[in-house]
Amino acid sequence: MLGRAYAALVTRFGYFGPAGTFTEMALLDWPPALEGERTAYPSVDATLAAVRSGEVDAGMVPIENSVEGGVTATLDALAAGEPLIVVGERLVRIRFVLAARDGMPLARVRTIGTHSHAWAQIRGWVGAHLPEATYVPTLSTASAAYDLAPGGEGRHDAAVCAPIAAAAAGLTVLADDIGDFKRAVTRFVLVAKPRHIPPPTGADKTTLVLYQRSDHAGGLMALLEQFAARGINMTRLESRPTKHSMGDYCFSVDIEGHVLDERVGEALTGLKRICADVVFLGSYPRADKARAGIAPHNADEDFRAANAWLAGLRGIVDWADGRG
């Protein structure tokens, strides 16, 4: 959690909406947001733009799904533009329902609206129960539901969404818990301007974007060696195009540990030395509270002892040859 003094200043929260999305569920699991002002935005980009402009103090957006992997819109928006950092994360178990207007029976559903990440998680169920149904992309799972509410566009027969969105839109649930992956979880991050980094808890993550100086054999290995040599475990690694030219990629990485940990700090200096750029996207408490596994000889005291030993050697250099 954020420091108390800083948390008291964060009272305006944005989120990828509309109301009824899983992102709103993640935000409502962040206690300060329950008493603050909450504003829904139509996209991840719009949410982060509101944070950058100061329209809101922090924004909740999805960043990773246990089925589909990274949310590219979030990864790309965080890597570019005015700096932002992650100050917290939440995990939400994903439960989908198929909902429609009153009077629409399951057997008559031919078009299904939902977000692309949701569709990837229910395709098997649709194939088994509604093999003739086709997919209609929507901006979010909640917008798919609201499209079927009175006054909505209604370009599809049914929506795949969260139960709260179906209820808010006044829809009838035709089928419950239809996900192909019953243990599916989406990870959401709370993003703010880089004014405050939450203090280390021992159960932290650090998020980075790494840019190579050039595309060459062993380039990625050189980056990964900075973590391996210091016993740092990665929890996520994804490549994303820089959009400069074909084959030009950067790497979005989550690692165990906090920027104030000696092993993490030393890894960051190594990366800064060999990378064209290192974008620091925050150190923050893990939602699952899992403590980092520290390999032997990689604890803070080990690094401090090694630095003290080196300082001792440098302290006895004889400058009598006139170089001092």
FENTACOR-V329817 format. One record per residue. RES is the residue in one letter. PHI is phi in degrees with one decimal (999 if undefined). PSI is psi in radians with two decimals (NA if undefined). Layout:
RES/PHI/PSI
RES/PHI/PSI
//
This chain:
M/999/2.68
L/-66.7/2.73
G/-57.4/2.60
R/-60.1/-0.75
A/-63.6/-0.76
Y/-69.6/-0.74
A/-59.1/-0.57
A/-66.8/-0.40
L/-87.6/-0.26
V/-94.0/1.67
T/-120.6/-0.20
R/-116.2/2.07
F/-118.1/2.35
G/-108.1/2.79
Y/-156.1/2.73
F/-70.7/1.90
G/-104.3/-2.81
P/-78.1/-3.00
A/-57.2/2.46
G/102.2/-0.02
T/-80.2/2.86
F/-64.5/-0.48
T/-64.4/-0.68
E/-64.4/-0.67
M/-60.4/-0.72
A/-64.1/-0.73
L/-65.4/-0.68
L/-69.1/-0.25
D/-87.5/-0.01
W/-99.5/1.78
P/-47.0/-0.78
P/-60.1/-0.46
A/-71.7/-0.36
L/-66.1/-0.53
E/-101.9/-0.14
G/-92.8/-3.10
E/-86.9/2.27
R/-119.1/2.25
T/-127.0/2.27
A/-89.2/2.47
Y/-123.4/2.66
P/-76.2/-0.17
S/-155.0/2.93
V/-62.8/-0.79
D/-58.8/-0.74
A/-66.3/-0.65
T/-63.9/-0.83
L/-69.9/-0.56
A/-63.7/-0.63
A/-67.1/-0.59
V/-68.9/-0.80
R/-63.6/-0.63
S/-80.0/-0.23
G/88.2/0.10
E/-64.6/-0.58
V/-131.5/2.82
D/-84.5/-0.50
A/-156.7/2.72
G/-135.4/2.45
M/-101.3/2.21
V/-140.4/2.68
P/-77.6/2.51
I/-128.4/-0.38
E/-158.3/2.47
N/-125.4/2.46
S/-68.4/-0.24
V/-102.0/-0.85
E/-96.1/-0.18
G/84.4/-2.61
G/-68.0/2.57
V/-88.6/1.83
T/-61.2/-0.61
A/-60.3/-0.70
T/-73.5/-0.80
L/-58.0/-0.78
D/-70.7/-0.69
A/-68.7/-0.56
L/-76.7/-0.55
A/-73.4/-0.43
A/-118.8/2.84
G/87.6/-3.04
E/-56.8/2.37
P/-58.5/2.44
L/-135.2/2.77
I/-134.8/2.70
V/-83.3/2.28
V/-114.7/-0.08
G/-175.3/2.89
E/-142.9/2.75
R/-139.2/2.57
L/-112.0/2.30
V/-125.1/2.17
R/-71.1/2.26
I/-94.1/2.09
R/-125.7/2.03
F/-101.1/2.57
V/-124.2/2.71
L/-101.7/2.10
A/-129.2/2.64
A/-149.8/3.00
R/-67.2/2.72
D/-55.5/2.40
G/94.4/-0.14
M/-93.7/1.86
P/-77.2/2.71
L/-55.8/-0.68
A/-66.4/-0.34
R/-96.0/-0.02
V/-71.6/2.13
R/-120.6/-0.36
T/-131.1/2.40
I/-127.5/2.17
G/-99.3/2.40
T/-174.5/3.07
H/-77.1/2.68
S/-60.1/-0.65
H/-67.3/-0.62
A/-69.1/-0.73
W/-59.1/-0.67
A/-63.6/-0.39
Q/-97.5/-0.07
I/-128.9/0.14
R/-59.6/-0.68
G/-63.0/-0.75
W/-64.3/-0.75
V/-63.0/-0.76
G/-61.2/-0.59
A/-81.1/-0.60
H/-107.1/-0.48
L/-137.1/1.13
P/-61.8/-0.35
E/-93.1/-0.05
A/-77.3/2.55
T/-116.1/2.79
Y/-93.5/2.34
V/-118.8/1.94
P/-65.5/2.46
T/-132.5/2.89
L/-66.1/-0.53
S/-157.7/2.95
T/-66.3/-0.65
A/-68.4/-0.68
S/-64.8/-0.52
A/-61.6/-0.67
A/-71.6/-0.79
Y/-67.1/-0.43
D/-62.0/-0.44
L/-96.1/-0.10
A/-71.9/2.83
P/-52.4/2.24
G/89.3/-0.11
G/-78.1/2.93
E/-68.3/-0.66
G/60.2/0.84
R/-82.1/-0.01
H/-138.3/2.85
D/-81.9/-0.58
A/-146.5/2.82
A/-123.8/2.50
V/-100.8/2.10
C/-156.7/-3.11
A/-77.1/2.65
P/-54.9/-0.65
I/-68.3/-0.54
A/-71.1/-0.70
A/-61.1/-0.75
A/-66.0/-0.74
A/-64.6/-0.57
A/-86.0/-0.04
G/71.8/0.56
L/-95.4/2.84
T/-97.6/2.29
V/-79.9/2.07
L/-88.3/-0.52
A/-154.8/2.42
D/-111.4/2.59
D/51.5/1.05
I/-95.2/0.10
G/-63.9/2.52
D/-73.8/-0.38
F/-119.7/1.75
K/-68.4/-0.30
R/-104.6/0.32
A/-62.7/2.38
V/-135.9/2.45
T/-112.9/2.41
R/-100.7/2.29
F/-118.7/2.58
V/-124.0/2.50
L/-96.3/2.14
V/-116.3/2.45
A/-144.6/3.03
K/-68.2/2.64
P/-76.4/1.17
R/-105.5/-0.29
H/-156.9/2.30
I/-108.4/2.20
P/-56.2/2.49
P/-67.1/2.73
P/-66.2/2.54
T/-118.3/-0.20
G/92.2/-0.21
A/-130.4/1.26
D/-125.7/2.85
K/-125.9/2.69
T/-127.9/2.34
T/-112.7/2.34
L/-136.9/2.73
V/-123.6/2.21
L/-114.1/2.29
Y/-114.3/2.18
Q/-73.3/2.68
R/-73.2/-0.57
S/-159.3/2.79
D/-87.4/1.93
H/-149.1/2.82
A/-59.1/2.26
G/83.7/0.06
G/-61.8/-0.81
L/-66.5/-0.67
M/-60.3/-0.66
A/-61.8/-0.63
L/-70.1/-0.78
L/-67.5/-0.53
E/-61.5/-0.50
Q/-63.0/-0.56
F/-83.2/-0.80
A/-61.2/-0.71
A/-65.7/-0.33
R/-113.5/0.22
G/66.3/0.61
I/-100.4/2.20
N/-89.1/2.37
M/-92.7/2.38
T/-103.1/-0.20
R/-159.6/2.41
L/-143.9/2.12
E/-139.8/2.48
S/-96.4/2.48
R/-135.9/2.40
P/-64.7/2.43
T/-76.2/-0.25
K/73.1/0.23
H/-88.5/-0.75
S/-161.0/2.84
M/-61.4/2.32
G/84.5/0.01
D/-96.1/1.96
Y/-125.4/2.65
C/-114.3/2.99
F/-126.5/2.16
S/-96.2/2.20
V/-134.2/2.41
D/-112.6/2.33
I/-126.6/2.75
E/-77.0/2.37
G/117.7/3.03
H/-120.9/2.64
V/-57.6/-0.44
L/-82.1/-0.18
D/-70.1/2.40
E/-59.4/-0.75
R/-65.3/-0.65
V/-70.9/-0.76
G/-60.3/-0.73
E/-67.7/-0.65
A/-64.0/-0.70
L/-63.7/-0.68
T/-66.9/-0.65
G/-64.6/-0.74
L/-65.5/-0.72
K/-62.1/-0.56
R/-71.2/-0.67
I/-101.6/-0.24
C/-93.5/2.70
A/-67.7/-0.61
D/-159.9/2.57
V/-125.9/2.04
V/-98.7/2.02
F/-87.0/2.08
L/-110.3/0.37
G/111.5/2.68
S/-121.5/2.32
Y/-158.1/2.77
P/-65.4/2.44
R/-72.0/2.48
A/-67.0/-0.59
D/-85.7/-0.05
K/61.2/0.32
A/-72.8/2.20
R/-78.2/2.56
A/-67.0/2.42
G/-84.2/2.09
I/-102.6/2.07
A/-66.2/2.71
P/-54.3/2.44
H/70.4/0.34
N/-124.3/0.27
A/-76.3/2.86
D/-54.6/-0.73
E/-65.1/-0.51
D/-68.1/-0.75
F/-67.4/-0.69
R/-65.7/-0.71
A/-63.9/-0.71
A/-66.0/-0.70
N/-66.1/-0.66
A/-65.7/-0.69
W/-61.7/-0.78
L/-65.3/-0.72
A/-61.3/-0.64
G/-64.2/-0.74
L/-62.7/-0.78
R/-67.1/-0.43
G/-73.9/-0.24
I/-109.2/0.25
V/-64.5/2.34
D/-87.1/1.95
W/-93.6/0.25
A/-70.7/-0.18
D/-79.6/0.06
G/95.5/0.02
R/-81.3/-0.25
G/-81.9/NA
//
